[in-house]
Amino acid sequence: MEPILFSAIYNLPLLSSAILAVTFLLLWGILSSRKYPDPDWRVLNAVLFGLWLAGTLYYTLLARDIYPREPHFEPFRALRLFFEKNDTKALREFWMNLLLFVPGGVFYTNLLPTKDKTSVPEALRRCALTILTGLAFTSVIEAVQWRANLGQFETDDILANTVGTFLGTLPAFVVSVAFFLYATDRNPFRSKFLRGCVGLLRRFREQIAYIFCGGTTTFVNWSVYFISASVLHYLASDAIAWIVSILFSFAANRTLVFQSEVRGFFPILKEGALFVAGRLFTFATELLLHWIGVEVFGIRADVMKFIIAIAVAFLNYAFGKLVVFRKKKEPAEEQANSEE
């Protein structure tokens, strides 16, 4: 019998499971950008990797019935069955095998040690080691399933699991590149063009980080909106999407964009309250504009949603920089301003 958690994920619509996977990767990437390589963070990832490892072994070996199955060595057989025979079950099994190994890639990459988290070659080494480990692990599982008649050996399973491991390493690599660009002054490129590109990225690092976080937050917001809008009123869908995305947005803006140095429960709570107040204001503005566009001007709800996103993005950035995450001036800077 399959574990309840795996069964629940397996029965999700493919779009919903994809949204959950992308959101998980984004959240873990943001958290690792602040915590890695702290010992406590690596211990947490080690514990989570152990739980994932135990769950995967249980699902793929211990929970299987013993009876002979015919092996399938043809690569991408599931995709061929889907495109040629519209076999959605084969596609779902390939996709779920891919998703199964995404957490393993995420956790294992974060528990590996590093000498310099801003080093891109170090990140590539950790990611490559993780992918090779995932490939070896899934190969062993498939071999045991085949020899012990505990499952069906499929080359597709190895491919899907390895791709899932690769996807799980992406947050660690992206975080390392971001640290190299934004947290260091090193510019190893000899090409004048490449050195200029790195310098330009560093000059506008806050704005670029905000665009990235805004884009990912918009992804979360729109994904929840369009899924819920199929069964709910568009304004109710707006509310649900806002609640989900604001939690992600606060973590992303606090960590990646404005790099808040506020510490302590109550100061962070105050910061969060100001953030929510600002988003409530822009959310009310969004609802008003959405209603006017749909009910007064007769614009389609999804089209209007896209139009007002641009105005809301500018309002959120201004409020975050000037009010929520405003940095305190250093004493020397305050004195210089007073002398002027």
LUMZA-935115 format. One record per residue (C-alpha): residue in three letters; x, y, z. Coordinates in steps of 0.1 Angstrom, whole numbers. Last residue first. Layout:
atom r->Ala&x->X&y->Y&z->Z
...
END
This chain:
atom r->Glu&x->250&y->705&z->49
atom r->Glu&x->264&y->700&z->83
atom r->Ser&x->233&y->680&z->93
atom r->Asn&x->238&y->657&z->64
atom r->Ala&x->274&y->650&z->73
atom r->Gln&x->265&y->643&z->109
atom r->Glu&x->238&y->618&z->98
atom r->Glu&x->263&y->601&z->76
atom r->Ala&x->289&y->598&z->103
atom r->Pro&x->262&y->584&z->127
atom r->Glu&x->252&y->557&z->102
atom r->Lys&x->217&y->562&z->87
atom r->Lys&x->190&y->536&z->96
atom r->Lys&x->179&y->515&z->67
atom r->Arg&x->143&y->516&z->55
atom r->Phe&x->129&y->481&z->52
atom r->Val&x->93&y->489&z->58
atom r->Val&x->89&y->526&z->49
atom r->Leu&x->110&y->540&z->21
atom r->Lys&x->123&y->508&z->4
atom r->Gly&x->92&y->486&z->10
atom r->Phe&x->67&y->513&z->2
atom r->Ala&x->85&y->523&z->-30
atom r->Tyr&x->88&y->487&z->-42
atom r->Asn&x->52&y->478&z->-34
atom r->Leu&x->39&y->508&z->-53
atom r->Phe&x->60&y->501&z->-84
atom r->Ala&x->48&y->464&z->-85
atom r->Val&x->12&y->474&z->-80
atom r->Ala&x->13&y->496&z->-111
atom r->Ile&x->27&y->467&z->-132
atom r->Ala&x->3&y->441&z->-119
atom r->Ile&x->-27&y->463&z->-129
atom r->Ile&x->-25&y->453&z->-165
atom r->Phe&x->-21&y->415&z->-160
atom r->Lys&x->-51&y->412&z->-137
atom r->Met&x->-71&y->432&z->-161
atom r->Val&x->-64&y->406&z->-188
atom r->Asp&x->-74&y->378&z->-165
atom r->Ala&x->-107&y->395&z->-155
atom r->Arg&x->-117&y->403&z->-191
atom r->Ile&x->-124&y->441&z->-196
atom r->Gly&x->-160&y->452&z->-194
atom r->Phe&x->-151&y->489&z->-187
atom r->Val&x->-173&y->493&z->-155
atom r->Glu&x->-175&y->457&z->-141
atom r->Val&x->-142&y->442&z->-152
atom r->Gly&x->-118&y->472&z->-152
atom r->Ile&x->-135&y->489&z->-122
atom r->Trp&x->-135&y->457&z->-102
atom r->His&x->-98&y->450&z->-109
atom r->Leu&x->-89&y->486&z->-102
atom r->Leu&x->-106&y->485&z->-69
atom r->Leu&x->-92&y->451&z->-60
atom r->Glu&x->-57&y->461&z->-69
atom r->Thr&x->-59&y->493&z->-49
atom r->Ala&x->-71&y->473&z->-19
atom r->Phe&x->-42&y->450&z->-25
atom r->Thr&x->-18&y->480&z->-27
atom r->Phe&x->-30&y->492&z->7
atom r->Leu&x->-30&y->457&z->22
atom r->Arg&x->5&y->452&z->9
atom r->Gly&x->17&y->483&z->27
atom r->Ala&x->0&y->472&z->59
atom r->Val&x->14&y->436&z->55
atom r->Phe&x->49&y->450&z->52
atom r->Leu&x->44&y->473&z->82
atom r->Ala&x->32&y->443&z->102
atom r->Gly&x->62&y->422&z->90
atom r->Glu&x->86&y->449&z->102
atom r->Lys&x->69&y->450&z->135
atom r->Leu&x->71&y->412&z->138
atom r->Ile&x->108&y->414&z->129
atom r->Pro&x->113&y->439&z->156
atom r->Phe&x->92&y->418&z->180
atom r->Phe&x->110&y->385&z->173
atom r->Gly&x->146&y->397&z->173
atom r->Arg&x->169&y->409&z->145
atom r->Val&x->166&y->437&z->119
atom r->Glu&x->195&y->437&z->94
atom r->Ser&x->172&y->437&z->64
atom r->Gln&x->188&y->427&z->31
atom r->Phe&x->165&y->450&z->10
atom r->Val&x->162&y->427&z->-19
atom r->Leu&x->172&y->391&z->-10
atom r->Thr&x->163&y->385&z->26
atom r->Arg&x->135&y->409&z->35
atom r->Asn&x->121&y->410&z->0
atom r->Ala&x->120&y->372&z->-4
atom r->Ala&x->107&y->365&z->31
atom r->Phe&x->80&y->391&z->28
atom r->Ser&x->70&y->380&z->-7
atom r->Phe&x->66&y->344&z->2
atom r->Leu&x->42&y->353&z->30
atom r->Ile&x->25&y->378&z->7
atom r->Ser&x->20&y->352&z->-20
atom r->Val&x->-4&y->329&z->-1
atom r->Ile&x->-26&y->357&z->13
atom r->Trp&x->-27&y->375&z->-20
atom r->Ala&x->-37&y->345&z->-40
atom r->Ile&x->-66&y->337&z->-16
atom r->Ala&x->-79&y->373&z->-18
atom r->Asp&x->-76&y->375&z->-56
atom r->Ser&x->-95&y->342&z->-59
atom r->Ala&x->-123&y->357&z->-38
atom r->Leu&x->-123&y->387&z->-63
atom r->Tyr&x->-124&y->363&z->-93
atom r->His&x->-154&y->343&z->-79
atom r->Leu&x->-144&y->307&z->-72
atom r->Val&x->-141&y->274&z->-90
atom r->Ser&x->-119&y->281&z->-120
atom r->Ala&x->-106&y->312&z->-103
atom r->Ser&x->-89&y->291&z->-77
atom r->Ile&x->-64&y->277&z->-102
atom r->Phe&x->-59&y->310&z->-119
atom r->Tyr&x->-54&y->329&z->-87
atom r->Val&x->-30&y->304&z->-70
atom r->Ser&x->-8&y->304&z->-101
atom r->Trp&x->-11&y->342&z->-105
atom r->Asn&x->1&y->349&z->-69
atom r->Val&x->29&y->323&z->-69
atom r->Phe&x->42&y->335&z->-103
atom r->Thr&x->38&y->371&z->-92
atom r->Thr&x->60&y->363&z->-62
atom r->Thr&x->86&y->348&z->-85
atom r->Gly&x->85&y->379&z->-107
atom r->Gly&x->86&y->403&z->-78
atom r->Cys&x->115&y->384&z->-63
atom r->Phe&x->134&y->387&z->-96
atom r->Ile&x->125&y->423&z->-102
atom r->Tyr&x->134&y->431&z->-66
atom r->Ala&x->168&y->414&z->-70
atom r->Ile&x->174&y->434&z->-102
atom r->Gln&x->165&y->466&z->-84
atom r->Glu&x->188&y->459&z->-55
atom r->Arg&x->217&y->448&z->-77
atom r->Phe&x->216&y->478&z->-99
atom r->Arg&x->253&y->486&z->-97
atom r->Arg&x->262&y->450&z->-92
atom r->Leu&x->246&y->439&z->-124
atom r->Leu&x->263&y->468&z->-143
atom r->Gly&x->297&y->458&z->-129
atom r->Val&x->291&y->422&z->-140
atom r->Cys&x->282&y->433&z->-175
atom r->Gly&x->312&y->456&z->-177
atom r->Arg&x->335&y->428&z->-167
atom r->Leu&x->319&y->407&z->-194
atom r->Phe&x->324&y->433&z->-221
atom r->Lys&x->359&y->441&z->-211
atom r->Ser&x->368&y->404&z->-213
atom r->Arg&x->393&y->394&z->-187
atom r->Phe&x->367&y->380&z->-163
atom r->Pro&x->377&y->374&z->-127
atom r->Asn&x->355&y->401&z->-112
atom r->Arg&x->357&y->399&z->-74
atom r->Asp&x->338&y->426&z->-55
atom r->Thr&x->317&y->401&z->-35
atom r->Ala&x->282&y->399&z->-21
atom r->Tyr&x->261&y->408&z->-51
atom r->Leu&x->275&y->390&z->-81
atom r->Phe&x->292&y->361&z->-64
atom r->Phe&x->264&y->358&z->-39
atom r->Ala&x->238&y->356&z->-67
atom r->Val&x->259&y->330&z->-85
atom r->Ser&x->260&y->309&z->-53
atom r->Val&x->222&y->313&z->-48
atom r->Val&x->215&y->302&z->-83
atom r->Phe&x->237&y->271&z->-78
atom r->Ala&x->220&y->261&z->-46
atom r->Pro&x->186&y->267&z->-60
atom r->Leu&x->193&y->246&z->-91
atom r->Thr&x->204&y->214&z->-72
atom r->Gly&x->168&y->201&z->-68
atom r->Leu&x->163&y->204&z->-105
atom r->Phe&x->193&y->181&z->-110
atom r->Thr&x->178&y->156&z->-86
atom r->Gly&x->145&y->156&z->-105
atom r->Val&x->164&y->150&z->-137
atom r->Thr&x->181&y->120&z->-121
atom r->Asn&x->148&y->106&z->-109
atom r->Ala&x->132&y->110&z->-143
atom r->Leu&x->161&y->93&z->-161
atom r->Ile&x->163&y->64&z->-137
atom r->Asp&x->126&y->59&z->-138
atom r->Asp&x->126&y->61&z->-176
atom r->Thr&x->151&y->32&z->-177
atom r->Glu&x->124&y->11&z->-162
atom r->Phe&x->127&y->-19&z->-138
atom r->Gln&x->93&y->-28&z->-125
atom r->Gly&x->89&y->-33&z->-88
atom r->Leu&x->96&y->-56&z->-59
atom r->Asn&x->106&y->-86&z->-80
atom r->Ala&x->138&y->-89&z->-59
atom r->Arg&x->163&y->-86&z->-89
atom r->Trp&x->143&y->-59&z->-107
atom r->Gln&x->134&y->-38&z->-77
atom r->Val&x->169&y->-41&z->-64
atom r->Ala&x->184&y->-29&z->-97
atom r->Glu&x->159&y->0&z->-98
atom r->Ile&x->168&y->11&z->-63
atom r->Val&x->205&y->8&z->-70
atom r->Ser&x->201&y->29&z->-102
atom r->Thr&x->181&y->55&z->-83
atom r->Phe&x->209&y->59&z->-57
atom r->Ala&x->237&y->61&z->-83
atom r->Leu&x->219&y->87&z->-103
atom r->Gly&x->211&y->107&z->-71
atom r->Thr&x->247&y->105&z->-60
atom r->Leu&x->259&y->117&z->-94
atom r->Ile&x->235&y->146&z->-93
atom r->Thr&x->246&y->156&z->-58
atom r->Leu&x->283&y->154&z->-67
atom r->Ala&x->276&y->176&z->-97
atom r->Cys&x->257&y->202&z->-76
atom r->Arg&x->284&y->203&z->-49
atom r->Arg&x->311&y->207&z->-75
atom r->Leu&x->291&y->234&z->-94
atom r->Ala&x->286&y->253&z->-61
atom r->Glu&x->324&y->252&z->-54
atom r->Pro&x->330&y->264&z->-90
atom r->Val&x->306&y->293&z->-84
atom r->Ser&x->324&y->304&z->-52
atom r->Thr&x->303&y->328&z->-30
atom r->Lys&x->296&y->300&z->-6
atom r->Asp&x->333&y->296&z->1
atom r->Lys&x->349&y->266&z->18
atom r->Thr&x->319&y->243&z->12
atom r->Pro&x->303&y->214&z->31
atom r->Leu&x->275&y->193&z->17
atom r->Leu&x->242&y->195&z->36
atom r->Asn&x->226&y->220&z->12
atom r->Thr&x->232&y->199&z->-19
atom r->Tyr&x->217&y->168&z->-1
atom r->Phe&x->186&y->187&z->9
atom r->Val&x->177&y->202&z->-26
atom r->Gly&x->186&y->171&z->-46
atom r->Gly&x->166&y->148&z->-22
atom r->Pro&x->136&y->172&z->-24
atom r->Val&x->136&y->170&z->-62
atom r->Phe&x->138&y->132&z->-62
atom r->Leu&x->101&y->124&z->-60
atom r->Leu&x->92&y->151&z->-84
atom r->Leu&x->108&y->133&z->-113
atom r->Asn&x->92&y->100&z->-104
atom r->Met&x->59&y->119&z->-102
atom r->Trp&x->64&y->133&z->-138
atom r->Phe&x->72&y->99&z->-153
atom r->Glu&x->42&y->83&z->-135
atom r->Arg&x->20&y->111&z->-147
atom r->Leu&x->32&y->107&z->-183
atom r->Ala&x->25&y->70&z->-183
atom r->Lys&x->-10&y->76&z->-168
atom r->Thr&x->-17&y->102&z->-195
atom r->Asp&x->-13&y->76&z->-223
atom r->Asn&x->-22&y->97&z->-253
atom r->Lys&x->-12&y->69&z->-276
atom r->Glu&x->16&y->85&z->-296
atom r->Phe&x->25&y->115&z->-275
atom r->Phe&x->19&y->98&z->-241
atom r->Leu&x->33&y->64&z->-250
atom r->Arg&x->64&y->81&z->-264
atom r->Leu&x->68&y->102&z->-232
atom r->Ala&x->66&y->71&z->-210
atom r->Arg&x->91&y->52&z->-232
atom r->Phe&x->116&y->80&z->-227
atom r->Pro&x->145&y->55&z->-227
atom r->Glu&x->137&y->19&z->-237
atom r->Phe&x->149&y->-6&z->-211
atom r->His&x->115&y->-18&z->-199
atom r->Pro&x->116&y->-47&z->-174
atom r->Glu&x->87&y->-72&z->-173
atom r->Arg&x->73&y->-76&z->-138
atom r->Pro&x->76&y->-106&z->-114
atom r->Tyr&x->57&y->-105&z->-81
atom r->Ile&x->65&y->-92&z->-46
atom r->Asp&x->43&y->-64&z->-34
atom r->Arg&x->58&y->-30&z->-29
atom r->Ala&x->57&y->-9&z->3
atom r->Leu&x->93&y->-18&z->13
atom r->Leu&x->109&y->-10&z->-20
atom r->Thr&x->100&y->23&z->-38
atom r->Tyr&x->78&y->39&z->-11
atom r->Tyr&x->98&y->27&z->19
atom r->Leu&x->131&y->36&z->3
atom r->Thr&x->118&y->70&z->-7
atom r->Gly&x->104&y->77&z->28
atom r->Ala&x->137&y->67&z->45
atom r->Leu&x->157&y->89&z->21
atom r->Trp&x->133&y->118&z->25
atom r->Leu&x->136&y->115&z->63
atom r->Gly&x->174&y->114&z->61
atom r->Phe&x->175&y->143&z->37
atom r->Leu&x->153&y->163&z->62
atom r->Val&x->178&y->155&z->90
atom r->Ala&x->208&y->164&z->68
atom r->Asn&x->190&y->196&z->57
atom r->Leu&x->185&y->206&z->93
atom r->Val&x->221&y->197&z->102
atom r->Arg&x->233&y->219&z->73
atom r->Trp&x->212&y->248&z->85
atom r->Asp&x->225&y->244&z->121
atom r->Pro&x->261&y->243&z->109
atom r->Asp&x->257&y->276&z->89
atom r->Pro&x->266&y->271&z->53
atom r->Tyr&x->239&y->282&z->42
atom r->Lys&x->215&y->303&z->63
atom r->Arg&x->205&y->335&z->44
atom r->Ser&x->208&y->322&z->8
atom r->Ser&x->196&y->288&z->20
atom r->Leu&x->162&y->303&z->30
atom r->Ile&x->157&y->320&z->-3
atom r->Gly&x->166&y->289&z->-22
atom r->Trp&x->143&y->268&z->0
atom r->Leu&x->114&y->291&z->-7
atom r->Leu&x->120&y->292&z->-45
atom r->Leu&x->124&y->254&z->-48
atom r->Phe&x->93&y->248&z->-27
atom r->Thr&x->73&y->272&z->-49
atom r->Val&x->85&y->255&z->-81
atom r->Ala&x->75&y->221&z->-67
atom r->Leu&x->41&y->232&z->-55
atom r->Ile&x->33&y->249&z->-88
atom r->Ala&x->43&y->217&z->-107
atom r->Ser&x->21&y->196&z->-84
atom r->Ser&x->-8&y->220&z->-91
atom r->Leu&x->-2&y->219&z->-129
atom r->Leu&x->0&y->181&z->-129
atom r->Pro&x->-34&y->177&z->-111
atom r->Leu&x->-28&y->161&z->-77
atom r->Asn&x->-35&y->124&z->-74
atom r->Tyr&x->2&y->115&z->-70
atom r->Ile&x->7&y->141&z->-43
atom r->Ala&x->-21&y->125&z->-22
atom r->Ser&x->-8&y->89&z->-28
atom r->Phe&x->27&y->100&z->-18
atom r->Leu&x->14&y->115&z->14
atom r->Ile&x->-9&y->85&z->22
atom r->Pro&x->19&y->60&z->19
atom r->Glu&x->13&y->34&z->-9
atom r->Met&x->0&y->0&z->0
END
